[in-house]
Amino acid sequence: MAKLKGSLKIKLALGLVGKIQYNKVKKASKNCKKSAEKTLRGILEYAKDSEWGKSHNYAEILKAKNADELFALWQKNVPPTDYEDLRPMIERHKNGEENILFPGKPMMYATTSGTTKEPKWIPITNEYYSNCYSKMTKLWLHSFQMHRPKVFENKCTSIVGKAIEGNAPDGTVYGSVSGVTRRDCPEFIKGLYAENNEVFAIKDYKARYYTIMRTGIEQDVHLLVTANPSTIVEMQNNVNEFFDSYVTDIENGTLNKDLNIEPEIRAVIEATYKPNPARAAELRALKEKYPVILPKHYWPNIQVLTTWKCGNTHVYMDKFKDSFPEHMNHQEFGYFASECRAGLVLNGQDDTVLFPHMHYFEFISADDLDNPNPKFLQLHELEKGKRYSIFVTTYAGLYRYNMNDLVEVTGFFGKIPTIQFIQKINGIISMTGEKLHEKQFIEAVKETQKDTGIEVRFFVGFADIENSVYKFYYEFADNDKPLAELQKQADDFTKIVDKKLKEINCEYEVKRDSLRLKDPISYVMQKESFETYKARCIDQGSRDGQFKLNLLMQDEKRHAMFKDLIKK
């Protein structure tokens, strides 16, 4: 009864605060051109007295008499930007200067880490945090219960980054915005989470996942939240590897002493555990019944799983497609990056509703990307079924910022376009003018699997620009066969992939037939190559929650890492 009352309280609270934000989206959807104008004027007013605002004539732009004049003056005075354009000003903020990109200083930085470039430090202002992240979180949770009313009748497992990871030279903190949002959420929302916030501060990546799942499988989880679907694969594998240890820990109310967990964090987490022999017995019964323990066994009542589903993510989703109950809704996480949370999925499916009342958006048609002077389109000019490159302007110092993402308009929420992420723009490779898309490569591999019956557990392709040749790497499911046999299988597989690519991409066909592109070369990878690669990236500083991998690249540093995974 107490649990039911708590659940009802949460539902009512989310219904109240979430409905307020939902109504704001509905209002914006009636006239997204007007909403975009209002947002841009608000950002201009907010930043007009900053160094950037003064140098780009924000005060003059604000004198525009109508939306069309405003947009025209904006594009005339403010050039498109990327992170490297803004880096010098962000560095000045990091060193303590104020009023550079926006009034004052950031409240924090969201950092993005990679293996090839200097990290990005994305400023997060108080204005942006309060008007975007905080309000969006309430609406996001409300959207789950709009479609699955039972979603908050029990616990939620949510994988976020560490809230505070360190400090900029001037002392401003940096870390995960999702971690801060979760840390600072209202108490009634905190009560939803199965795991303690301290778990995300565990540095050892394996120990962190162990602790999350040791806590998680003890609970009747109804909602599972993690942006990256590769995390689900990690969680699933973790449970099967350490299942007996989990059961022992749950029975005794303990946390495996062999785990590399900081003592102060361990103390906080262990204090939340109590012996639970009844749940331990249930889990032991599952092991006797099933040869492989899956989430549908220990979380039979789960209502919603939300991860990224678009782009190349089905490569990971294929690994857990039969792991959850059939009744569960697997919802797209939404178009969400460190630079900008552009909107939310409100239909319970895969389409992100852009929020013109929070950010200002511009677009370039995919057909216009090679144009040195492309036409920038406004939100209300987009068409269903067409693809665009997206640029964002925010209350956090990003102005006409190139997200380097290709998105497709899938429909409309009122007058607001809904989108799905397709791929990174740099997922298009053109060594000789072939303009080969990552998505085309993925499609060719998937079709080849269907035609041959050969299961590829993981694959990745690289462009060798110097030699004008593509190199394809495969980890086959039947990886225990003799190497010579596997190599022949890879070579034969690549011949069919090559044929498929010619059928999919006429420019690729022309370049191959003219020998401007040489025959692609194939390699066989070791077992668990993806897992090994991901672990190495995390060891080098990448966040597990932010980990992304293009499956078609021309990045030599990453290529070198995969060369090291070739089966010998």
C-alpha positions in Angstrom: 0.0 0.0 0.0 2.8 2.4 0.9 4.5 1.6 -2.4 1.3 2.3 -4.3 0.8 5.6 -2.5 4.4 6.6 -3.4 3.8 5.7 -7.0 0.6 7.7 -7.1 2.3 10.7 -5.6 5.1 10.5 -8.3 2.5 10.1 -11.1 0.5 13.1 -9.9 3.7 15.3 -9.4 5.0 14.4 -12.9 1.6 14.9 -14.4 1.5 18.4 -13.0 5.0 19.7 -13.8 5.3 17.7 -17.0 1.9 18.9 -18.3 3.0 22.5 -17.9 6.1 21.9 -20.2 4.0 19.8 -22.6 1.6 22.7 -23.0 4.5 25.0 -23.8 5.5 22.7 -26.6 1.9 22.5 -27.9 1.8 26.3 -27.9 5.1 26.5 -29.9 3.8 24.0 -32.3 1.0 26.2 -33.5 3.4 28.6 -35.2 7.0 27.5 -35.1 8.2 30.5 -37.2 6.9 32.8 -34.6 8.3 30.7 -31.8 11.8 30.6 -33.5 11.7 34.4 -33.9 10.9 34.8 -30.2 13.7 32.5 -29.2 16.3 34.2 -31.4 15.3 37.6 -30.1 15.6 36.3 -26.6 19.1 34.9 -27.2 20.2 38.1 -28.9 18.9 40.2 -26.0 20.6 37.9 -23.5 24.0 38.1 -25.2 24.0 41.5 -26.9 26.4 43.1 -24.3 28.9 40.2 -24.4 32.1 40.6 -26.4 30.8 38.2 -29.1 27.4 40.0 -29.1 29.0 43.4 -29.6 31.4 42.2 -32.3 28.5 40.6 -34.3 26.0 43.5 -34.0 23.4 41.7 -31.9 21.8 45.1 -30.8 21.4 46.1 -34.5 20.0 42.7 -35.5 17.3 43.2 -32.7 16.0 46.2 -34.6 14.6 44.0 -37.3 10.9 44.7 -37.9 9.7 41.1 -38.5 10.9 37.5 -38.5 12.1 37.4 -42.1 14.2 40.6 -41.6 15.5 39.2 -38.3 16.6 35.9 -39.9 18.3 37.8 -42.8 20.2 40.1 -40.5 21.2 37.2 -38.3 22.7 35.3 -41.2 24.4 38.4 -42.6 26.1 39.3 -39.3 26.9 36.0 -37.7 28.9 33.3 -39.6 28.3 29.6 -39.2 30.6 28.2 -36.5 32.1 24.9 -35.2 33.9 24.2 -32.0 37.3 25.3 -33.2 35.9 28.7 -34.2 34.7 29.1 -30.6 37.5 27.4 -28.8 39.7 30.6 -28.2 36.7 32.3 -26.5 35.8 29.3 -24.5 39.5 29.1 -23.3 39.2 32.6 -22.1 36.1 31.7 -20.1 37.9 28.7 -18.7 40.7 31.0 -17.5 38.3 33.3 -15.6 37.3 36.0 -18.1 33.6 37.0 -18.1 31.2 38.4 -20.7 33.0 36.8 -23.7 30.4 34.6 -25.4 27.6 35.4 -23.0 27.0 37.4 -19.8 29.2 36.4 -16.9 30.7 32.9 -16.7 29.4 29.3 -17.2 28.0 27.5 -14.3 29.9 24.4 -15.6 31.3 22.7 -18.7 30.1 19.6 -20.3 33.2 17.8 -21.7 33.3 15.5 -24.6 36.3 13.2 -24.9 37.7 11.4 -27.9 40.8 9.5 -28.9 41.9 11.8 -31.7 41.3 15.4 -30.8 41.4 17.8 -27.9 38.3 17.5 -25.8 35.5 20.0 -26.3 34.4 22.1 -23.3 30.8 23.0 -23.9 29.7 25.9 -21.7 26.5 25.4 -19.7 25.1 28.7 -18.4 22.6 29.0 -15.6 20.1 30.4 -18.1 20.5 27.4 -20.4 20.4 24.8 -17.6 17.3 26.2 -15.9 15.4 26.8 -19.1 16.4 23.7 -20.9 17.7 20.7 -19.0 15.7 21.1 -15.8 12.4 21.6 -17.6 13.1 19.0 -20.2 13.7 16.3 -17.6 10.3 16.8 -16.1 8.6 16.6 -19.5 10.7 13.6 -20.5 9.7 11.6 -17.5 6.1 12.7 -18.0 6.2 11.5 -21.6 7.0 8.0 -20.5 3.9 7.7 -18.3 1.8 9.3 -21.1 2.2 6.1 -23.0 3.0 3.6 -20.3 1.0 4.5 -17.1 2.7 1.7 -15.0 6.2 2.9 -15.7 6.7 4.5 -12.3 5.0 1.9 -10.2 8.5 0.7 -9.4 12.2 1.6 -9.8 14.2 3.2 -12.6 17.8 2.3 -13.5 19.3 5.3 -15.2 22.9 5.4 -16.5 24.5 8.9 -16.4 28.0 10.3 -16.2 29.7 11.6 -13.2 28.3 15.0 -12.2 31.6 16.6 -11.3 34.9 15.3 -12.8 37.2 18.2 -12.2 37.8 22.0 -12.5 38.7 24.4 -15.2 41.7 26.7 -14.5 39.4 29.3 -12.9 37.7 26.7 -10.7 34.5 26.2 -12.7 33.5 22.6 -12.6 33.2 20.3 -15.5 31.4 16.9 -15.9 28.3 15.3 -17.1 25.2 17.5 -17.4 23.0 14.4 -17.2 24.8 13.6 -13.9 24.1 17.1 -12.6 20.5 17.0 -13.7 20.0 13.7 -11.9 21.9 15.0 -8.8 19.8 18.2 -8.6 16.4 16.8 -9.5 13.4 17.1 -7.1 13.2 14.7 -4.2 10.1 13.0 -5.6 12.1 12.2 -8.8 15.2 11.0 -6.9 12.9 8.4 -5.3 12.5 6.7 -8.6 16.1 5.6 -9.0 17.3 2.1 -8.0 21.0 3.1 -7.7 22.7 5.6 -5.5 24.3 8.6 -7.3 27.7 7.8 -5.9 27.9 4.7 -8.2 28.7 7.0 -11.2 31.8 8.3 -9.5 33.4 4.8 -9.5 36.4 5.2 -11.8 36.9 1.5 -12.6 34.6 0.9 -15.5 34.0 -2.8 -14.8 33.4 -2.1 -11.1 30.9 0.6 -11.9 28.8 -1.7 -14.1 29.0 -4.4 -11.6 27.6 -2.1 -8.9 24.9 -0.7 -11.1 23.7 -4.2 -12.0 24.1 -5.7 -8.5 21.7 -3.0 -7.4 19.5 -3.2 -10.4 18.7 -6.9 -10.6 17.7 -6.8 -6.9 14.9 -4.4 -7.9 11.7 -4.8 -10.0 12.9 -2.2 -12.6 10.2 -0.7 -14.7 12.3 1.9 -16.6 15.8 1.6 -18.0 17.5 4.7 -19.3 20.8 5.0 -21.1 21.6 6.9 -24.2 24.1 4.4 -25.6 22.7 0.9 -26.6 26.2 -0.5 -26.3 25.8 0.0 -22.6 22.9 -2.5 -22.6 25.2 -5.0 -24.2 27.7 -4.4 -21.4 25.1 -4.7 -18.7 23.7 -7.9 -20.1 27.2 -9.5 -20.4 28.1 -8.3 -16.9 25.1 -10.1 -15.4 26.0 -13.4 -17.0 29.6 -13.1 -16.1 29.1 -12.3 -12.4 25.6 -13.7 -11.8 26.7 -16.0 -8.9 28.5 -13.1 -7.2 25.5 -10.9 -7.6 23.3 -13.5 -5.9 25.7 -13.9 -3.0 25.9 -10.1 -2.6 22.1 -9.7 -2.7 21.6 -12.6 -0.2 24.1 -11.1 2.3 23.5 -7.4 1.6 27.2 -6.9 0.5 29.2 -5.6 -2.4 32.0 -7.8 -3.7 35.2 -7.0 -1.9 37.4 -7.8 -4.9 36.0 -4.8 -6.8 38.2 -1.8 -7.3 35.9 0.8 -5.7 37.1 3.9 -3.9 36.7 3.3 -0.1 34.6 6.4 0.5 32.2 5.5 -2.3 32.0 1.9 -1.2 31.0 3.0 2.3 28.1 5.1 1.0 26.8 2.4 -1.3 27.2 -0.5 1.1 25.2 1.5 3.7 22.1 1.2 1.4 22.2 -2.6 1.2 20.4 -5.0 3.4 20.3 -8.9 3.2 17.7 -10.0 0.8 17.6 -13.8 0.8 14.1 -14.0 -0.8 15.3 -12.1 -4.0 18.5 -14.2 -4.0 16.4 -17.4 -4.0 14.3 -16.0 -7.0 17.5 -15.3 -8.9 18.9 -18.8 -8.2 15.7 -20.3 -9.5 16.1 -18.3 -12.7 19.6 -19.8 -13.3 18.2 -23.3 -12.9 15.5 -22.6 -15.4 17.4 -20.7 -18.1 20.8 -21.4 -19.6 21.4 -17.7 -20.2 19.9 -15.1 -17.9 18.4 -12.2 -19.7 16.7 -8.9 -18.6 13.3 -10.3 -19.4 13.9 -12.9 -16.7 15.0 -10.6 -13.9 13.0 -7.6 -15.0 9.7 -9.2 -16.3 7.7 -6.1 -15.6 9.9 -3.5 -17.3 7.7 -1.0 -19.2 10.2 1.2 -21.1 13.7 1.0 -22.3 15.1 4.2 -23.9 18.3 4.3 -25.9 19.5 5.8 -29.1 17.9 3.8 -31.9 18.8 5.7 -35.0 22.0 5.9 -37.1 24.2 2.9 -36.7 22.9 1.8 -33.3 21.1 -1.3 -34.6 24.5 -2.9 -34.7 24.4 -3.0 -30.9 20.6 -3.5 -30.6 20.8 -6.7 -32.6 22.7 -8.1 -29.6 19.7 -7.7 -27.3 16.7 -7.7 -29.6 15.3 -10.8 -27.9 16.5 -9.9 -24.4 13.5 -8.0 -23.1 9.8 -8.8 -22.6 7.6 -8.4 -25.7 5.3 -6.0 -23.9 8.2 -3.5 -23.2 8.4 -0.3 -25.3 11.9 0.4 -26.7 11.8 4.2 -27.2 14.3 6.4 -29.0 16.4 8.4 -26.6 16.0 11.5 -28.8 18.4 14.0 -30.4 20.6 14.7 -27.5 24.3 15.8 -27.6 26.6 17.6 -25.1 26.2 20.7 -27.2 22.4 20.7 -27.3 19.4 18.7 -26.2 17.3 19.7 -29.2 14.0 18.2 -28.2 12.3 15.1 -27.0 10.4 12.0 -28.2 6.8 12.6 -27.3 5.1 9.9 -29.3 6.6 7.0 -27.4 8.4 5.9 -30.6 11.4 7.2 -32.5 10.7 10.8 -33.6 12.3 13.8 -31.8 10.1 16.9 -31.6 12.4 19.9 -31.9 11.9 22.6 -29.4 11.9 26.1 -31.1 10.9 27.7 -27.8 14.2 26.7 -26.3 16.7 26.8 -29.1 17.1 28.4 -32.5 17.6 26.0 -35.4 18.9 26.4 -39.0 19.4 23.8 -41.7 21.1 23.1 -44.9 19.5 20.6 -47.3 21.6 17.4 -47.9 21.5 18.2 -51.6 23.2 21.5 -50.9 26.1 20.3 -48.6 28.7 20.5 -51.3 27.7 24.1 -52.2 30.3 26.6 -51.0 27.5 29.1 -50.4 24.6 26.9 -49.3 21.1 28.2 -48.5 20.2 28.2 -44.8 16.7 27.1 -44.1 14.4 28.0 -41.2 12.5 25.4 -39.2 9.2 26.1 -40.9 10.7 25.6 -44.3 11.6 21.9 -43.8 9.8 19.1 -45.7 8.9 15.6 -44.7 11.2 12.9 -46.0 14.1 15.2 -46.7 17.5 15.3 -45.0 19.3 18.2 -43.6 22.4 19.3 -41.8 21.5 20.9 -38.5 22.9 24.1 -36.9 21.9 25.3 -33.4 22.0 28.6 -31.5 21.6 28.3 -27.7 21.6 30.3 -24.5 25.0 28.8 -23.7 27.2 30.5 -26.3 26.8 28.3 -29.3 25.9 30.5 -32.3 25.0 29.0 -35.7 26.9 26.0 -34.4 27.3 23.1 -36.9 26.3 19.9 -35.2 27.9 17.9 -38.1 24.8 15.7 -38.1 22.5 14.6 -40.9 18.9 14.3 -39.8 15.7 13.3 -41.6 12.3 15.0 -41.2 9.9 12.2 -40.3 6.7 14.2 -39.8 5.2 17.1 -37.7 4.1 17.8 -34.2 1.6 20.5 -35.0 3.8 22.7 -37.2 7.1 21.6 -35.7 9.1 19.1 -37.7 10.0 15.8 -36.1 13.4 14.3 -36.9 15.5 11.2 -36.7 19.3 11.2 -36.6 20.8 9.5 -39.7 24.5 9.8 -39.3 27.4 12.2 -38.7 28.3 14.2 -41.7 31.9 12.9 -41.4 30.3 9.5 -41.8 30.3 10.3 -45.5 33.6 9.4 -47.2 34.6 10.5 -50.6 38.1 9.5 -51.6 37.4 9.7 -55.3 34.0 11.4 -55.4 32.1 8.2 -54.4 30.3 9.9 -51.4 29.9 6.6 -49.6 27.6 6.9 -46.5 28.1 4.9 -43.4 24.5 3.9 -43.6 25.1 2.5 -47.1 28.0 0.4 -45.8 25.9 -0.9 -42.9 23.0 -1.8 -45.3 25.4 -3.6 -47.6 26.8 -5.7 -44.7 23.3 -6.5 -43.4 22.1 -7.6 -46.8 25.2 -9.7 -47.3 24.5 -11.5 -44.0 21.0 -12.3 -45.2 22.2 -13.6 -48.5 25.0 -15.7 -47.1 23.6 -16.8 -43.7 27.0 -15.7 -42.3 26.6 -13.9 -39.0 28.9 -10.9 -38.4 29.2 -10.1 -34.7 30.9 -6.8 -35.3 32.3 -4.9 -38.4 34.0 -1.6 -39.2 35.3 0.0 -42.4 38.2 2.4 -43.0 39.2 4.5 -46.0 42.8 4.3 -46.9 43.0 7.6 -48.7 46.7 7.2 -49.7 46.0 4.0 -51.6 42.3 4.7 -52.6 41.0 1.5 -51.1 38.5 0.6 -48.4 39.5 -1.9 -45.7 36.7 -3.9 -44.1 37.2 -5.6 -40.7 34.9 -8.4 -39.5 34.4 -10.4 -36.3 32.4 -13.5 -37.3 30.2 -15.3 -34.9 32.0 -18.5 -35.9 35.4 -17.1 -35.0 36.9 -20.4 -33.9 37.5 -21.8 -37.4 41.1 -21.9 -38.7 42.4 -18.5 -39.7 42.9 -19.5 -43.4 39.2 -20.5 -43.6 38.1 -17.3 -41.8 40.1 -15.2 -44.1 38.6 -16.8 -47.2 35.2 -16.3 -45.7 36.0 -12.6 -45.1 37.3 -12.2 -48.7 34.2 -13.8 -50.2 32.0 -11.8 -47.9 33.7 -8.5 -49.0 33.1 -9.4 -52.6 29.4 -9.5 -52.0 29.5 -6.3 -49.9 31.3 -4.6 -52.7 28.6 -5.7 -55.2 25.9 -4.4 -52.8 27.6 -1.1 -52.5 27.7 -0.7 -56.3 23.9 -1.4 -56.3 23.3 1.1 -53.6 25.6 3.9 -54.6 26.0 4.7 -58.4 29.0 6.9 -57.7 30.8 4.1 -55.9 30.0 1.8 -58.8 31.5 4.3 -61.3 34.6 4.8 -59.2 35.1 1.0 -58.7 34.5 0.2 -62.4 37.0 2.9 -63.5 39.5 1.5 -61.0 39.8 4.8 -59.2 38.8 2.8 -56.2 40.7 -0.5 -55.8 39.2 -3.8 -54.7 38.3 -3.5 -51.0 40.6 -5.5 -48.6 39.2 -7.6 -45.8 40.5 -8.5 -42.3 39.4 -10.9 -39.6 39.2 -9.5 -36.1 39.7 -11.3 -32.8 36.8 -12.3 -30.5 35.1 -9.5 -28.6 36.9 -6.8 -30.7 34.2 -4.2 -30.0 34.4 -4.8 -26.3 38.2 -4.6 -26.3 38.2 -1.4 -28.4 35.6 0.3 -26.2 37.5 -0.6 -23.1 40.7 0.8 -24.5 38.9 4.1 -25.5 37.5 4.4 -22.0 41.0 3.7 -20.5 42.2 6.6 -22.7 39.6 9.0 -21.3 36.4 8.4 -23.3 33.2 8.3 -21.2 31.4 5.0 -21.5 28.0 6.8 -21.7 29.2 9.0 -24.5 31.0 6.3 -26.4 30.2 6.4 -30.1 31.7 4.6 -33.0 31.3 5.4 -36.6 31.4 2.2 -38.6 32.9 3.8 -41.6 35.8 6.1 -41.0 39.0 7.7 -42.4 40.6 8.2 -38.9 44.0 6.8 -39.0 44.5 6.8 -35.2 41.4 4.7 -34.8 42.4 2.6 -37.7 45.6 1.8 -35.9 43.7 0.5 -32.9 41.7 -1.9 -35.1 44.8 -3.1 -36.9 46.0 -4.2 -33.5 42.8 -6.4 -33.2 43.4 -8.4 -36.3 43.3 -12.2 -35.6 46.7 -13.8 -36.0 
